[in-house]
Amino acid sequence: MTTPYSTTTATARFLLLGDSHAGPLGRAARAAGLPFLGGPIGAGREFNADFFDLRGGDVVFRKEEAERLYRAFLEELGVPGLDRLTIPLVATFGLSAHTLATTENWRVYRDRAGGLAPGFLTSALFTDIVRTMVRGALGFYAHALGLGLRVLAVMPPQRVPGMSDQDVFLAAQEVVRGELDRLGVEIVDLRSRVTDGTGLQRAAFCEADDTIHGNLAFGRLVLADLLARGL
């Protein structure tokens, strides 16, 4: 799921950087013939905490493959770094909420019956924990905004694999969304259009034989939202 989906860059409408959740958007843009650059550059859990360093106005990804793909995208765009980007940046960093909600991560906060204390998921403690978990992603968005870039983040498919806790998933993504909104990131949030009464993703927007990702139909909805925003 980390195959990039770049197209001819002469008239690229945006740079797409993210984890595998960027894949359906990239496929939808490519199928529609919309020129863009980028795609997935790694796995979701790699883009939560400290995954990049600053080099002047640019960023350097610590994972070799992510850095290689990022440099290739910049080269195709003809710019030396993020600080020279002239098109919007669309990203999914920090928004793989199922990695934040891994059940084992929250065992220490459960009572003997296995439940979380009432109010814990709306507490300042929970908010601080999630902020800390995604500190790298928040730092990346803040840096990109500080460069004067137009930055958009795509909320994840509402899918919770067996290794994750649904309540934590839903609460954690709200914390991340709130932090991005506070920073000034534009948020693509299609939850009202793709979920059922349980709050989870409808089958029509789920990748078949997969417990995490959205499908091409989901990607098309994301793309339509971006186009409606003028990208």
C-alpha positions as MATLAB code, in Angstrom:
seq = 'MTTPYSTTTATARFLLLGDSHAGPLGRAARAAGLPFLGGPIGAGREFNADFFDLRGGDVVFRKEEAERLYRAFLEELGVPGLDRLTIPLVATFGLSAHTLATTENWRVYRDRAGGLAPGFLTSALFTDIVRTMVRGALGFYAHALGLGLRVLAVMPPQRVPGMSDQDVFLAAQEVVRGELDRLGVEIVDLRSRVTDGTGLQRAAFCEADDTIHGNLAFGRLVLADLLARGL';
ca = [
       0.000    0.000    0.000;
       2.996    2.346   -0.196;
       3.167    2.541   -3.995;
       3.199    6.226   -4.986;
       0.630    7.511   -7.460;
       2.282   10.469   -9.163;
       1.255   11.869  -12.541;
       2.713   14.352  -14.997;
       3.740   17.350  -12.928;
       3.583   20.239  -15.438;
       0.180   21.232  -14.071;
       0.144   19.295  -10.776;
      -2.777   20.458   -8.645;
      -1.429   19.259   -5.296;
       1.304   17.279   -3.559;
      -0.017   14.196   -1.760;
       2.016   12.860    1.174;
       0.860   10.236    3.616;
       0.466    6.642    4.607;
      -1.558    3.937    2.889;
      -4.774    5.927    3.426;
      -3.478    8.263    0.717;
      -3.692    5.381   -1.744;
      -7.426    5.532   -2.637;
      -7.191    9.285   -3.223;
      -4.183    8.821   -5.473;
      -5.922    6.082   -7.441;
      -9.043    8.210   -7.832;
      -7.043   11.203   -9.054;
      -5.111    9.062  -11.490;
      -8.308    7.438  -12.818;
      -9.845   10.882  -13.299;
      -6.797   12.147  -15.154;
      -6.244   14.854  -12.547;
      -2.573   15.891  -12.451;
      -0.993   15.644   -9.015;
       2.222   14.469   -7.422;
       2.812   12.073   -4.557;
       1.167    9.189   -2.766;
       1.834    6.897    0.200;
       5.420    7.048    1.486;
       5.165    4.609    4.394;
       2.935    2.923    6.970;
       0.586    4.855    9.222;
       2.337    4.174   12.519;
       5.543    5.629   11.066;
       4.025    9.128   10.854;
       2.731    9.769   14.350;
       5.720   10.660   16.504;
       9.226   11.839   15.606;
       9.503   10.969   11.903;
      11.253   13.984   10.389;
      13.940   16.588   11.013;
      14.153   20.158    9.808;
      16.774   21.283    7.327;
      16.247   24.981    6.904;
      12.695   25.343    5.632;
      12.662   21.806    4.299;
      11.973   18.512    6.085;
      14.044   15.340    6.034;
      12.195   12.092    6.694;
      14.027    9.719    9.018;
      12.842    6.566    7.216;
      15.046    5.986    4.182;
      12.216    4.920    1.870;
      10.009    7.854    2.851;
      12.852   10.273    2.229;
      13.649    8.673   -1.125;
      10.060    8.956   -2.337;
       9.707   12.513   -1.016;
      12.866   13.637   -2.835;
      11.648   11.994   -6.039;
       8.373   13.899   -5.825;
      10.192   17.192   -5.252;
      12.511   16.501   -8.161;
       9.538   15.901  -10.461;
       8.040   19.172   -9.246;
      11.315   20.956   -9.856;
      11.608   22.333   -6.310;
      14.437   21.714   -3.814;
      12.333   21.526   -0.669;
       8.981   21.914    1.038;
       9.653   25.613    1.536;
       9.637   26.116   -2.243;
       6.362   24.310   -2.871;
       3.809   26.428   -4.764;
       0.837   24.029   -4.798;
      -1.377   22.823   -1.921;
      -0.189   19.989    0.307;
      -2.649   17.160    1.033;
      -1.611   14.770    3.803;
      -2.801   11.903    5.994;
      -0.031   11.972    8.616;
      -1.202   11.300   12.172;
      -4.670   10.254   11.045;
      -4.387    6.463   11.102;
      -6.468    6.413   14.252;
      -6.481    2.626   14.488;
      -2.771    2.722   15.367;
      -3.478    5.153   18.202;
      -6.329    2.945   19.402;
      -4.356   -0.312   19.632;
      -6.057   -2.028   22.570;
      -2.840   -3.021   24.311;
      -1.734    0.624   24.517;
      -4.621    1.458   26.846;
      -4.547   -1.559   29.181;
      -2.946    0.456   32.001;
      -5.952    2.806   32.050;
      -8.559    0.048   32.406;
     -10.180   -1.211   35.591;
     -10.310   -4.829   36.661;
     -13.421   -5.381   34.558;
     -11.562   -4.166   31.484;
     -13.415   -0.899   31.084;
     -12.088    2.638   30.888;
     -13.069    5.018   33.663;
     -16.152    7.147   32.917;
     -15.080   10.394   31.312;
     -11.564    9.196   30.532;
     -11.962    9.545   26.754;
     -12.991   13.178   27.122;
     -10.445   14.005   29.822;
      -7.447   16.324   29.644;
      -5.258   13.293   30.360;
      -6.522   11.419   27.292;
      -6.137   14.525   25.135;
      -2.561   15.010   26.323;
      -1.715   11.360   25.656;
      -3.053   11.506   22.088;
      -1.309   14.814   21.436;
       1.942   13.250   22.574;
       1.397   10.182   20.402;
       0.965   12.333   17.268;
       3.424   15.080   18.182;
       5.476   14.514   15.031;
       2.465   14.812   12.737;
       1.275   17.963   14.479;
       4.773   19.408   14.184;
       4.857   18.608   10.476;
       1.545   20.355    9.826;
       2.574   23.353   11.918;
       5.845   23.655    9.999;
       4.114   23.424    6.617;
       1.593   26.077    7.636;
       4.423   28.256    8.891;
       5.887   28.151    5.393;
       2.684   29.707    4.091;
       1.471   26.521    2.395;
      -2.151   25.635    1.965;
      -2.434   22.401    3.945;
      -5.303   19.909    3.868;
      -5.610   16.740    5.949;
      -7.890   13.798    5.147;
      -9.773   12.096    7.954;
      -9.302    8.300    7.912;
     -11.777    5.659    6.823;
     -13.978    4.793    9.781;
     -12.694    1.245   10.089;
     -11.498   -0.364   13.316;
      -9.500   -3.609   13.024;
      -9.673   -6.281   15.702;
      -6.435   -5.117   17.350;
      -7.965   -1.708   18.144;
     -10.612   -0.332   20.496;
     -13.498    1.382   18.706;
     -14.247    3.877   21.477;
     -10.607    4.926   21.674;
     -10.453    5.159   17.870;
     -13.417    7.516   17.717;
     -12.190    9.659   20.608;
      -8.564    9.806   19.452;
      -9.423   10.975   15.956;
     -11.516   13.778   17.474;
      -8.499   14.940   19.457;
      -6.310   14.935   16.349;
      -9.003   16.670   14.316;
      -9.351   19.346   16.970;
      -5.611   19.964   17.047;
      -5.439   20.252   13.257;
      -8.364   22.625   13.224;
      -6.672   24.763   15.887;
      -3.506   24.916   13.777;
      -5.458   26.063   10.737;
      -5.304   22.891    8.641;
      -8.238   22.389    6.258;
      -9.863   19.092    7.135;
     -11.534   16.764    4.651;
     -14.108   15.003    6.811;
     -16.533   12.708    4.991;
     -17.783   10.766    7.982;
     -21.394   11.908    7.604;
     -21.409   10.586    4.035;
     -19.661    7.231    4.403;
     -20.762    5.828    7.770;
     -23.806    3.900    8.946;
     -25.729    4.067   12.228;
     -22.832    2.521   14.124;
     -20.488    5.310   13.078;
     -18.367    2.911   11.049;
     -17.647    2.881    7.315;
     -20.342    1.461    5.054;
     -19.311   -1.549    2.963;
     -19.690    0.447   -0.263;
     -16.679    2.540    0.770;
     -14.490   -0.250    2.210;
     -11.648   -2.023    0.447;
     -12.658   -5.662    0.014;
     -10.831   -8.311    2.075;
      -9.216   -5.558    4.141;
      -9.947   -4.341    7.669;
      -8.467   -0.842    7.516;
      -8.636    0.959    4.172;
     -11.196    2.812    2.105;
     -11.733    1.812   -1.516;
     -11.724    3.680   -4.814;
     -15.272    4.941   -4.206;
     -14.069    6.496   -0.966;
     -11.112    8.007   -2.797;
     -13.454    9.535   -5.353;
     -15.442   11.228   -2.595;
     -12.247   12.659   -1.124;
     -11.189   13.866   -4.557;
     -14.579   15.486   -5.150;
     -14.240   17.327   -1.839;
     -10.787   18.607   -2.807;
     -12.067   19.782   -6.183;
     -14.958   21.564   -4.483;
     -12.360   23.424   -2.420;
     -10.698   24.645   -5.592;
      -7.774   22.234   -5.869;
];
